[in-house]
Amino acid sequence: MLISARGVLMLSEILDYGIRLSRKRDKKSSRKMTREQLVGEVWPEIVPSFQIHPGAKIFTIGSCFARNIEEHLQRLGFKIPMLDFKVPLHEWSPRPNGILNKYTPAAIFQEISWAKSLFLKGGAITEADSMVFFYDCGGGSCIDTNLGGYVPVCRERYFQRRSEIYDTFKEAFSSDCVVITLGLIEAWFDREKGIYIQHGPVGKHFARNGARFAFERLGYDQSCRFVQTSIDAIREVNSNAKFLLTVSPVPLVRTFAKDDVIVANAYSKSLLRAVAGEIAASNEYVDYFPAYETVMLTKNADVWKADLIHVSDAFVDKIVARLVETYCPGVATTQI
């Protein structure tokens, strides 16, 4: 950003008058020129800044929408480390690796930062290294506050699973591409430990320590810092990594803010979309992939599952096909 002599805020990207007003500049710059794109399924034009080679290792992190994407990518022959992680059904039943969902930029940053610190010291994990997310439930059981579900486990299982999480997340430091799916900005903070937790501290195990936790709706600057620092942490180890940012179309099921959940969701997604755009514009090795726009602007009920929350598998097929056709045109998408 620049400040003019008159104190007016100016954009950092300044282009000449003739360039910006030229009708030949971009055929998709006019709404009138894109009318046909808004009828039926909506597929915005994408100009990729990099390519992904067939069979590449792709690390996926973020909300449950990342879980949708990775399953389809694996069927196309890409290596997806996150799909190697599994927990027993009693710990997380919907998907074997769904317990690793990271809905907020803060949760994404914390897991990557934790894994990086271990990676840089050789990957040898001690119990002390894993205590940051440890929440004592009493009676010999505990909860990992950076995982979904908050299902209590014994101490031995907690540390064993943390080791398994590291074995998965260390793959980010050798992946060809990292897909980050931003989910929401409603976060909860553990005052005692100075960290964010995965979702609301709901349930009897947290009730006795309720005052320890605080709700926070992450702001734009905070969210940008968390996303940028997450990318930087990976690039500092894996300098060749490329990144695709997406915003999950899956809406808030419940809000802890004062707004109606519909309004809270629109605010959350709008902020994250702005964050993704800013980060992509500021880093030459980061692209924004408009899955969010495709889902939200397509006026077709078949986009959604019956719960009107999750995107249908058939439409995720189409989104992944679009991603692969754009970034890896040598891969046939007929088998997804």
Sequence and secondary structure as in RCSB ss.txt:
>XXXX:A:sequence
MLISARGVLMLSEILDYGIRLSRKRDKKSSRKMTREQLVGEVWPEIVPSFQIHPGAKIFTIGSCFARNIEEHLQR
LGFKIPMLDFKVPLHEWSPRPNGILNKYTPAAIFQEISWAKSLFLKGGAITEADSMVFFYDCGGGSCIDTNLGGY
VPVCRERYFQRRSEIYDTFKEAFSSDCVVITLGLIEAWFDREKGIYIQHGPVGKHFARNGARFAFERLGYDQSCR
FVQTSIDAIREVNSNAKFLLTVSPVPLVRTFAKDDVIVANAYSKSLLRAVAGEIAASNEYVDYFPAYETVMLTKN
ADVWKADLIHVSDAFVDKIVARLVETYCPGVATTQI
>XXXX:A:secstr
 EE TT  EE S    HHHHH TTS TTSSTGGGGGGGSSS       SS   TT BEEEEESHHHHHHHHHHHH
TT B GGGG    TTT  S TTGGG   SHHHHHHHHHHHHHHHHTTS   HHHHGGGEEEEETTEEEETTSSS 
  EEHHHHHHHHHHHHHHHGGGGG SEEEEEE   EEEEETTTTEEESS   SHHHHTTGGGEEEEE  HHHHHH
HHHHHHHHHHHH TT EEEEEE     S   SSS HHHHHHHHHHHHHHHHHHHHHH TTEEE  HHHHHHH   
GGGB TTSSSB HHHHHHHHHHHHHHH TTS  TT 
